[in-house]
Amino acid sequence: MKIYKARAPMRIGFFGGGTDVSPYAETHGGKVLNCTINLYVRCMLTASSEPGLTIRSLDLQEVSKLVSGREWEGKLPLPQAVLAAMPHLRPNFTPERPGYRLTMFSDAPPGSGLGSSSALVVSMLKLLYNAAGQSFDPHTLAELAYRIERVDLGIPGGRQDQYAAVFGGMCVYHFGQDRVIVEPVITDPTAMLELESCLIIGYIGDRQLLRHHLMADQVERLVQGDTLRYHDETKAFVDQATRLLREQRIADFGRLLHDAWEVKKAFSPYIAPPIVDDVYALARQHGAWGGKITGAGGGGFMVFACPFDRRLALERVLGEAGVHMRPFSFVTTGVQSWTVEEQVL
């Protein structure tokens, strides 16, 4: 019996976040620097003795079942939307034949700010393409994932998460009106290793309740012209950061994170609630060069850059303050899918 599996990586957003969101990306051109990490959303498709199609989310402990051609029982809207958008890739079955089970879980909690929702969509799409024996263009896959999240489901946000999950690695993404350019940043692994050795990440709490209000507020302030210059400044940091990475000036990269975070907070007062400000101030007091929220803001994971010999002390202080520290490594590969044969007993 064939079993299909896939995984898509999450990412740390370093510079330019928010410039990939409409309408700024289309009217002014967005630019984002991010890198994928070894935290994944994983999916598996297997045959099932139960008829129809069942979706199981192991981390959310939720189940959805397709009870008719379009009607679902359950509360897993994101994977349901992926299957609705790709009916030609859905496994073929009838009520009289054995069905299929789609099982998934994420290495990070919802609202992490690491792009887990987009990684789920990309992982599912790659899985379905593989099971159907079809290939895809990576840009097309990223745009399809964007459409499912942002258009079909109306989840606010930009494009960087989908592209990072598809392409992987440390890249600058250029977002324009008609196309997206993917620019790999580093070919020398030393710079990546050195940056990784000076970074720590920690989870400070779920931002789920803030997401819609936060993104709507950012867009409204941009449209009114209140934050246009801050978006421009945020975008300009990307080129500076890229140069510092290529020159292996990691301490300066960390200090630039601080400068960019101060500008990013001007996008909206909801980006940095008191808990975020308190954690950031604590990190700076104990040696961090700089840091930021890894997503749009409000909560989730934070990333901090610090000298190598201050890492353990900083992790201990933040852990004592209630931050859940998480080991990670950079990865250079985007979404992957594979097939295994399981012997039926």
Secondary structure, DSSP 4 states (H G I P E B T S, - for coil): -EEEEEEEEEEEEEE-TTTTSTTHHHHH-EEEEEEEEEEEEEEEEEEESSSSEEEEETTTTEEEEE-SSS-EESS-HHHHHHHHH-GGGSPP--TTS-EEEEEEEESS-TT-SS-HHHHHHHHHHHHHHHHTT----HHHHHHHHHIIIIIIS-----SHHHHHHHH-SEEEEEE-SS-EEEEE----HHHHHHHHHTEEEEEEE--GGGHHHHHHHHHHHHHTTSSHHHHHHHHHHHHHHHHHHHTT-HHHHHHHHHHHHHHHGGG-TTSS-HHHHHHHHHHHHTT--EEEESSSSSSEEEEEE--GGGHHHHHHHHHHTT-EEE---B-----EEEEEE----
